[in-house]
Amino acid sequence: MAEQFLLRLLTPYKSVFEDQVEAVVVPGEGGEFGVLARHTKYITVMQTGQLRYVQAGKTHRLAVGGGFAEVYPGGVTVLADSLERPEEIDVERARENAEEARNKLVDRPAMQEKEVRRWEERLARSENRLKLAKAS
C-alpha cells in the first residue's frame, strides 16, 4: 500500500473532502501535476480542469473551477473557486451555459478583453463539467 497523506478540498462555501489519500493530480497553471506523500513544498494557481485523487486504490474525479493548491510535506490543501463531483453536475444547465457562452463569444471583436475572458472562462467551466459528467 502506498504511503498516505492528507488532502483537503475547500471552496468558499464548504469543506468538500478531508481525508488520507495515496495520490493527487491537480490541474495547475502550468499543466497537471501529481503529488505523492512527502512531496516538496509547492503552491500554484489552478486552472479549470479535473482534480483526481486516489483513496484505497480507487480514483475519484472532481470538476475544478480555478483556485489555488498548496502542497506541503504532510499533504495538499486545495482552495477552489468551485469543486463538483460528477453526480452533483446539472448536465442540462452546463449545456445551456456552454451554449450561451459560445453565442456571446461570436461577438468577441465588439467586446472588451475582460468580458471576453469572463465568457471564455464560463465556457471552459461548462465544458469541463460536461466532460466529467460524460466520463462517469
C-alpha positions in Angstrom: 0.0 0.0 0.0 1.3 3.5 -0.9 2.1 5.9 1.8 -0.8 8.3 2.5 -1.1 12.0 3.2 -3.8 14.5 4.0 -5.9 16.0 1.2 -8.2 18.9 2.0 -10.6 20.2 -0.7 -12.2 23.5 0.2 -14.4 26.1 -1.5 -15.5 29.5 -0.2 -18.8 27.8 0.9 -17.8 24.4 2.3 -15.3 21.7 3.0 -15.8 19.2 0.2 -13.3 16.5 1.4 -10.7 15.9 4.1 -9.1 12.5 4.4 -6.0 10.5 3.8 -5.2 9.6 0.1 -2.4 7.9 -1.8 -2.0 10.4 -4.7 -3.5 13.6 -6.2 -3.3 15.1 -9.7 -4.1 18.8 -9.8 -4.8 21.0 -12.8 -2.1 23.6 -12.2 -1.5 26.8 -14.0 1.4 25.2 -15.9 -0.4 21.9 -16.5 -1.4 18.9 -14.5 1.0 17.8 -11.7 1.0 14.8 -9.5 1.6 14.6 -5.8 2.6 11.7 -3.6 3.5 11.5 0.1 6.4 13.7 1.2 6.2 16.0 -1.9 8.3 19.1 -1.7 6.5 22.4 -0.8 4.8 23.9 -3.8 2.0 26.4 -4.4 0.2 27.1 -7.7 -2.8 28.8 -9.2 -5.2 26.1 -10.5 -6.9 26.3 -13.9 -10.3 24.9 -14.8 -9.9 21.1 -15.1 -10.3 17.9 -13.3 -8.7 17.1 -10.0 -8.1 13.4 -9.4 -7.2 11.6 -6.2 -6.6 8.0 -5.2 -8.1 6.7 -2.0 -8.0 3.0 -1.0 -6.9 2.2 -4.6 -9.9 3.9 -6.2 -9.6 7.1 -8.4 -12.1 9.9 -7.7 -12.6 12.9 -10.0 -13.9 16.4 -9.4 -14.5 19.3 -11.7 -12.4 22.3 -10.5 -13.2 25.9 -11.5 -9.9 27.6 -10.6 -8.3 28.5 -7.3 -5.1 27.6 -5.5 -3.3 24.4 -4.4 -0.7 24.3 -1.7 1.5 21.2 -1.4 3.5 20.6 1.8 5.3 17.5 3.1 2.2 16.3 5.1 -0.4 16.9 2.5 -2.3 19.1 0.0 -4.8 21.8 0.5 -6.9 23.0 -2.4 -8.8 26.3 -2.1 -11.0 26.1 -5.2 -13.5 28.6 -6.6 -15.7 25.6 -7.3 -15.5 21.8 -6.9 -18.1 19.4 -8.1 -18.4 15.6 -8.1 -19.8 14.1 -11.3 -23.1 13.3 -9.6 -23.5 16.9 -8.5 -23.3 18.3 -12.0 -26.5 19.6 -13.6 -25.8 18.5 -17.2 -28.6 20.5 -18.8 -27.6 23.6 -17.0 -23.9 23.1 -18.1 -25.1 22.6 -21.7 -27.1 25.8 -21.6 -24.2 27.8 -20.1 -21.8 26.5 -22.7 -24.2 27.4 -25.5 -24.8 30.8 -24.1 -21.1 31.4 -23.8 -20.5 30.2 -27.4 -23.2 32.6 -28.6 -21.8 35.5 -26.7 -18.2 34.8 -28.0 -19.4 35.2 -31.6 -19.4 38.9 -30.9 -15.8 38.8 -29.5 -14.5 41.7 -31.6 -17.1 44.1 -30.1 -16.3 43.1 -26.5 -13.8 44.4 -24.1 -11.0 42.0 -23.2 -12.3 41.5 -19.7 -15.7 40.4 -20.9 -14.2 38.0 -23.5 -12.1 36.4 -20.7 -15.2 36.1 -18.5 -17.2 34.3 -21.3 -14.2 32.1 -22.2 -13.8 31.0 -18.5 -17.6 30.3 -18.3 -17.3 28.2 -21.5 -14.3 26.3 -20.1 -16.0 25.5 -16.8 -19.2 24.3 -18.6 -17.3 22.1 -21.0 -15.2 20.7 -18.1 -18.4 19.8 -16.2 -19.9 18.1 -19.3 -16.7 16.2 -19.9 -16.6 14.9 -16.3 -20.3 14.0 -16.3 -20.0 12.1 -19.5 -16.9 10.2 -18.3 -18.7 9.0 -15.2 
